[in-house]
Amino acid sequence: MLPNSFSPTLKTLLLVLLFSCCASAHAQQHFWHSDPEPSDSTRQTGDLYLEVPAAFYFLNNEFFGAAVEGYTLPGYQLMPWLSYRLGERVELGGGVNLQQEFGGNKTLAVQPLFSVQAILHPELQLTLGYLNAYRDHRLSDALYYYEAEITAPYEMGFRFEYEGASTWGDAWMSWEQYIETGDTIPEIFTAGVSLRRDLWKRDRWELVLPLQGLVLHRGGQVSDFDVAGTTAVNVAGGLELLRRGSRPDRNWGWFGQLLYYKDLKEAQQQGIYSGHAFYSGFNLQVQSHRALLAYWQGQDFLSVRGNPIYHSVSTFAPYEVLGRRQLIEGRYRWEQRLHPQAVFSFLLDGFLDLETGQLDYGYSLRLSLTPAFFLGRPQGRFR
């Protein structure tokens, strides 16, 4: 915590100085570790590939405030994946996700995965089975926690993606717990929609309208369980303004977003059944450096899948109701492209609670690799 002798204004200025050392930006508030480039964009019908994406990570969140307890995550993820292009409109994929934290406290987590991607229309694609949850939905951290890439790296369900000349859309359902008649557990699923519409483009300027929504349902008529069912909804909308520089690695922008939370069954344990929030800031990029400076204000706000640092209840002590939240947020990322399929990145983030004067911060390292190997064209063997 910063010394009590520091005024709130001085604390804010210190954080601003800490995270405004770069001078370029990207308008979206999407701010996480970098990814390598796609391994191959020239695949043809009948091609069989082995992809071996891997990530080594170290997260250390020094959180001492009332919202989230601090923690450390050191470990790796590995997902050998076979993909086969059955035709111009269908691709099959299957593999296994392997994940373990260093130190041996947990056993190796193994999850078989399978997916089918079908192009229903030149602008519409359907995915069944494994969904690349964190990467695909383009949601802000307040609605879909970026660390889910590590803590919940996949969804299982279906997804429709639309990509037109000026509109991008994503609608999906992830089934987390299936039930049958007589079960003593609830069914659990998450459904969402994410839309982005280009409102205006001119030279290097771009104005975008993002609309986002999530629903978490826990219940089921054919199941008998002790915990009260719930249907929680998050809705968000706003504007994003982007100014591209003379080079692709130099740009700056601004975003503003209004968010809403509602528990339709009023079953939330802390008695918070509806709330709202405002989120706005500048997102900056120059070459390998990127920075974010933002302001968050929330009143009785919760998110079904979002970063708990923004929530109006504590996750640990013991589920304390925080009510009104005001945060100054700063993030800085540095990346190094080691190879088209390998990138190392460092991320530093901080959250200054203007209500209490508490400064929470965290930092993380990540090395991500996406090698791919062409195995041949076995289509003739399957006729």
N, C-alpha and C positions, 0 to 999 in steps of 0.2 A: 504494500500500500504506500502511496506517496505520503510524505509528512503532512500532518494536519495543519501545519503553518502555511502550506501552499493554498492559495485561494483557488476556487474552481476555475476561474478564468485563466490563471497561470498554468494550472494543470492541463487545461485544454490546449493552450499555446504550446506547451512542451510536447504534447503528443502530435500536434500539427507539424511542428518542426521535425519531429522524428521521422514522420512518414511522407513528407513532401519534398524529399531530396531528389526526386526524379521529375521530369518535365514533359511527359506525353501520356496518352491514355486510350482506352477502349471503352465504349459507352456501357456495355453490359456489366452488371455487377457480379458476373460469373468470375470467381477469383480463386484458383486452386493451382495445384502443381501442373506443369506442362506435360504434354503427351508427344511421343514421336509421331512422325508422319505415317500415313497409311502405308503398309508394307508393299502393296502392289495394286495399281488401279487398272491394269490391262488384262485382267483374267477373262478367259473365254469359256464358252460352253464345253463341258467335259473336263475342265482342269481340276485336279486334286491337289490341295495344298495342306501342308502342316505348318501351323502357326504356333509359336511358343512365346506368348506375351508373359513378361515377368516384371515384377516391381519389388524393390527393396526399400523399406521406409523406416523412418524414425520420427515419431511425434512426441513432443514434450509440452504439455499444456500446463502452465503455471497459473492455475485458477485458484484464487483464495476468496473470492466474493461469495455471495449467498446463492447465486444462480446455479453454478456448475462446480463440481469438485475436480481438482486437478488430477491428471493421469498421464501415463506414458505408454506409447505403443511402438515397440520395435519388432519388426518382423519382415516377412516376405510373402508374396503371392506368385503363383505359377499356374498357368492354364494352358496345357497342351490342347490344341484344337485342330481337328480335321474339317476342312470345308470342301464341298464338291458342288460345282455349278452344273446342275442337272440340265438346264436349258437357259435361254435368254431371260426367263422370267422366274426361275425357281433356283434357290440355293439351299443346300442342306449343310448343317454343321453339328458337330458333336465333340465333346471333350470332357475334361475334368478340372475343377478348380481346387487347387491345393494351397493351403494357407496355414501359417504357423507364426506365433510370436516367439522371439528369441528368449532363451532362458529355460525352456522346458516346462513351464508351469502348465501349459495346455498341450494336449495331443494334437497331432496333425489333423486339420479339418479337411475332409475330402467330400466333394459334391459333384456327382455326375451331372452334365448339362447337355441339352439337345435343343436345336432350333431349326425352324423352317422359315425362310424369307421368300415371299411371293410378291411379284409386281402385278397388282391388279389393274393398274392404269399407269401410263407414263409418269404421272405425278403422284401416285398413291401406292404405298408399299405396306404389306401386312407381315408382321413377325409373330410366330407362335412358338411358345416354349421359353427358352432363355432370353431375357432382355438385359441389355447392358444398362442397368438402372441409372447410375449416376451420370454417365456420359450423354445419354440420349435425350433427356427431357428438357434440358436448357433452362432449368429453374434456378431461382436465386437461392443463396445459402439459407435464407430465412424460411423457405418452404421445403427445400430438400437439402439436408445436411451434406456438405461436400465430403466429409469424412466417411460417409456411407460407402464411398469407393473402397474403403478398408473394412469397416464394420459390417456392411451389408452390401457386398459387391455385385449382387445379381438379384433380379426379380424373375418370377416364373408366371407367365400368363400370356397375354396377347397385346399387340400394339399396332395402331394404324399411324402411319406418317405420311403427311401430305407436303409436297414441296412444289410450289408454283413460282411464277415470275416475281411476284411481290408478297406472297403469303407462305408461311411455313406453319404447319400444325402437327400436333402430336397428341393422340388419345390412347390411353392404355388402362389395363386392369392387371394387377399383380395379386395372385392368390397365395396368401401366406399360410393359411391353415384350413384344411378341408375337413368337413364333418359328415357323418352319417347318422341315421336315426338311432337315438339312444346314447350318443356320445356325451361325455361330461366335460367337453371342452368347447369353446365357441369357435365359429368360423371367423376368419379374419382376412380381409382383403383391402387393398388400397387401389383407388381409381383416380385418374388424373387427366387433365387436359392442359396443353400449353400451346398458345398461339402467338405468332409474331407477324405483324403487318407493317410493311414499309409505307409510311404516310407521305414521305417527301425525300427526293434525292436530287442533289444538284452539285456538280463538280465533286468536291471531296466531302460534302456534307450529307448526312443521312439522319432522318427522324423516323423512329420505329415505335409502334404501339405493341407492347407485350401484355397478354392476358393469360392468367394462370389460375388453376384450381386443383385442389386435392380433397379427397374424401377417404377417411378411414372408418371402416365398419367392423364392429366386433359384436357378434350376436348369432342368430340362427334359430329358426322355429323348431327344427327337429332335434336340437341339442338341449341337454339339461346341465347348466353350469351355474356356479355360485356367484360369480362376479357379474355385476350389472352390465348389460350391453350398452354400446355407445355408437353413435354416428357423428363424427367430428368433421367439420368442413373448414377449409381455408380457401379464400379467394384473394387474388392480387391483380392489380392493373396499374399502368403508369405510362411513362414516356422515357425514351432513351435518345439522346442526341450524340452523334459521333462526328468528329472532324478528323479526317484522315490526313496524314502528313505527306510530304513529297516522296517518302520512302515507306514501304509496307510495315516497317518496324518502328514507325514514329506516328502516333496518333493520340488524340485525347477526346474525352467525352464526359457527359453528365447523365445521370439517371435519377428518376423520382418514381416512387412506388407507394400506393396505398394498399394496405392489407387488412383482411377481416377474418375473424375466427368465430365459429358458432358450434356449440354442442347441441345437436338436434334433440337428443334424449335427456339432456341435462343430467348426465351421469358422471361428470368429472369429479374426482375425489375431493379436490380443493374448493369446489363450489363456484368455479369460474366457467360460466356457460357462454359468454360472448365477449368479444374484445376487438380492438383495432390497433393499427400501427401505421407509422409513416417512416419511410426509409429513403434517403437521398444522399447522393455523393458524386464525387469525381473519380474516374478511373483512368490511370495514366500509364503510358508506355513509351520507352525510348530504348531501342535496340534490345538488349537482353534484360533490361530492368523494367519493372512494372510496379505501380503503386496505386493504392486506393485510400481515399479519405472520405468518410461518410458519417452521417448522423442518423440515429435510430431513436424513435420515440414510440413507445407502446403502452397501452392501457389494457390490462387483463387479457393479454394476447398469448395464445398458445398456437403451436403448429404441429400438425400430426406427424410430420416427418422432418421438421426443420431443425436448425442449429439451436440447442437449448440455451445458448448464451443470450438469446433475444427474449426468452420466455418470461412470463410474469409469475412463475412459480419456481421454487428451487427443486432440483432433481435429487437432493440428498438430505436436507437439513431442517427438520424432517418434513420435506415437501412444504416448505414455508411459502406463503402467498406473498409475492413481492409487489403486485399491483402495477403501479406506474414505473416504467423504465425509461431512462434517457441515457444513451450511450454515444460517445464519440469513438468511431472505429477507424483504425489505420492498419493497412496491410502493405507489405513489401515483398516482392518476389524477384529472385535472380535465377536465371537458367543458363545452362551451357549445353548446346547441341553437340554431342560427341560424335554422332553419326546420324544419318537420316532415320534410323530405327533405334536410337539411343539418346536419352536426354536426362541430364541431372538438374535438379532444381532445389532451391532453398527458399523457404517461406517463413516470414515473421509477421505475426499479427498481434494487435493489442486492442483492448476495449476499456475505455475509461467511463465508469459509471458516474454520471453527473449528480445523481441523487445521494450517493454515499462517498464519493471521492476515491473509490476503489479502482485500481488499475490491474486488470488481468491481461496476461500475455501468453503467447505460445510460439514455438518455432518447430519446424520440421524439415527433414531432408528426404529426398526421394530420387531413386534411380529407376527409370522405366525403360524397358526394352521390348521391341516387337519384331523379332526376326521371323521370317517366313521362308519355307522351302517348297519348291515345286516338285511334286512327286510323280507327275505324269498325267496322261489322259486315258484312263481306263474305261471310257464309255463303251468301246467296242466289246468288252468282256461281259457287259451286263445285258446285251441284246439276246 
